[in-house]
């Protein structure tokens, strides 16, 4: 069964509108899954990635973490000409802190169990979802460059982190600081650079292993097959 996502409208708990990408599960439902995008927004890659996870049995919502509800979604996965503007949006959002209400809106729209996965800007936001959001079952955060600034917060649910050993955007000292703050937290490091799951930095072995670990975490945490 091939799954195709659709654009939907959500509201956070304060009534703030946002857009999101929604995909129904392609087989017996394992649970809900919130996918948190990198700084570029709900790109073609994020939409395709969400559809691939739906094929595993997850009902997926990828909320727009930064843009207005009526803003068009990107047609490209990366667009260097607008990077400064996107980074400014990230800074305005506290590198994820101000986006947590949007994540909560996506969580609230899904029947449990609900899992969260995020990349880069979305990786930091996923970390904050593990510490601040409600109704989350487990979290997998990929190369969240600003997790270090929130390392004093403690996840309330099973959480794993993924970093690339040669990631020029995340110094090894930052990863070490997170490890020191959370010595019992599973933190995996791969022989890859930044964005190793995304097309821009794709490293097949690292992407495959990290996703295997992610899906295993979700399954152990309650993501078993439901009724078709």
Secondary structure, 3 states (H helix, E strand, C coil): CCCCCEEEEEECCCCCEEEEEEECCCCCCCEEEEEECCCCCCCHHHHHHHHHHHCCCEEEEEECCCCCCCCCCCCCCCCHHHHHHHHHHHHHCHHHHHHHHHHHHHHHCCCCCEEEEEECHHHHHHHHHHHHCCCCCEEEEECCCCHHHHCCCCCCCEEEEEEECCCCCCCHHHHHHHHHHCCCCEEEEECCCCCCCCHHHCCHHHHHHHHHHHHHHHHHCCCCCCCC
